[in-house]
Amino acid sequence: MQMHSQINLQIDFSNDSDPFMTTISKVAERAGVSRTTVSHVLNHADRVSAHLRARVLEAVEELGYVPNPQAQSLRTGRTNIVALLIPDIRNPFYPELVKTAQSDLEAIGLDTMIFNSDVPGGHPQEHNKEYLRQIRNKRVDGLIVGDFALHRMHDELLKLDIPTVFIGDLPNHAVDSVRIDDFGGGRAMGQYLAGRGHKRIAHVTGPSHFAEAMARAAGLEAGLAEAGTPAAPELRYEGTYLAPSGEAAVDWLVENHRHAMPSAIFFANYLMATAGLARLHDHGLSVPNDIAVAVFGDQPEMRYARPTLTRIGVAPAALAHRAVAMLIERLNGTYTGAPRTEVLDCALKQFDSA
């Protein structure tokens, strides 16, 4: 009975004796606005002008007001939490993506809950079953999925009843998605390398069971062919997207093609490229004098590599910004149509390595 009384007090907006509402009243009085305006600032910031929002937030800070999340959830039917499911927290691509998404969500009053499925650890499906169960039980307001986190589990998205945005190639189009133009990026790099006069180009691909990895590979070969420089199959090495395979690829090249080394090497992601760059140095090869190096990707960490890597790709932040925007459109009801698929064009950046 006591618990029932407490809940009634928390959601009864007509009762000024409620401590929760009394505090909102004080905030409203201090800011010179209505209680409704305060509520909008705390729960639906997009409905309030920047000027009024600033006044309310200043009053909130002065009074030390902390909203009661349980009462807010009961009142609005929302948790104000968005879950982010990523495949590998150690890969620099994903912390940058999470950081950007978290900042964008925080700016509109939403918290984040991070789940790392740890694909390199070898048990992502076991992890994901548990994570998806938690996501359903905790009744988060929305979900953002980072590509490989649900590898071979895309149909699980059909079972979710919350707004969801997938970052990457989503074959079943179950939910909204935003992805990189992997084929177009690979093609542009192929044309660029051929245009720089390279005739023999080694290619360290991503895993063959990842569709986007094969799209990058097909794009590179198409770009080379269009520029009159057919790809050399004997110089293609399948990597894992992890750093050790970048080292192994360079060792393989040196061992098998010592007397006919390629003039350039293209790595399908950043982790393999930086490891490969170090391994080339270990073998006494100078970049770009002995061999040029290019990479698919555009992570901020690339600025620390020397020589600076020539690259093609999309920054993780750009994907995160668009994914959050699409999710908010669903949460606010400004878009209620069929699942959308958006493709972001890659940008080629020429630096010292190729």
Steps between C-alpha positions, in 0.01 A plus 500: 500500500784737580663436162168569322470834680854599401435426132180705505688794643769480234263512206227726639579835338215680676644443846740782594591320822688238297874558567577426135248752370588756767856496373384546142286789621805662656696456177212652304475792742875566489507487119178701461332231290218251540541153646412363157796681350730353765363155425559548128859607561563190712318252279450648151771764459430533126162659579654797681694795357870526579438818702239343728700179528801697623290679763355175631835320508653793687224478760546123524870549571444776754247292693698177469192328363542136397204344312362175637559253214244251627231765514596625154479148363157446653376832365640481147516125442866541412825408669704770324761232430636390162700178472807475277611154390853486355718208386845590636567772755876468441473600135555882492213538251237414762605718797490797261156395377372449856647828623327694224166324541513545877568874464216546251257309720611675817436837336129415484476343844550132415742264675685211338555138594794328325512129412819350352434170321876434468502345153879434509446304822310237303168489687296791364177305450499382862566855618242650269219271610556617855546864401184504290310342789625777729412765243145368483464465878645839585258655251746746354352761267717415202797303370798574274689197367857517369520277190681173591353492850206301359688310231278213377232609750327771296159333529509568876427861409158392373409398856569839656214741569712811558641751250830365374769623263762266354840637398625289210367282221165351608384243241150444641420873539325421829566845647643835397865479401787723396813365337816589312521467122759222529502415130521865397783563745700203380442603139622855562817370666565262211474786253722718719780243537497417129503871424815532711671256266480184709476182292541227763286564803471265797165486675440391859124444516264456790346158577320344204190429713444875551298639209638850537858368491430332169332817373818695574708237324272493195504879487880515504527247218234682298683831543829346394343336194333825394839672520661231283683325783343159564527367855762235568330202673835369623542821705169467684511393866196440719535670836286492813460875561721452807855632535686164495371427150655827379837379622442154352407650164827692478698191602318303230578761236868514587531121513312427177570806287842613616633526144187658353357716776191708426544876479197560725293322761139575595374393842124457550500658847698710743612231746657288227658806338676631810631155588608449138674836501705398803581162344621664178738703714621181670583356157700809412249629245445875475154646444435638242846471340508118486126439517197728523229432761131592491212405727120484516387698804510848649546469876643797693783276626646493149653841556757338729637256237816594312513541215145633501276246328320570174146383560147457373198478727250666732578620850325301776357827632312561173332160525413558865353844434272363228401191699396712800307740277308211342426352843372832636270533200348167598479585870336836431264356241621737228565194285271196516548346157670185375860424604746729325845420363742790467843479339781745584754575229867442578757780487852439369777678688851502355789514744864389514472122474366464142 
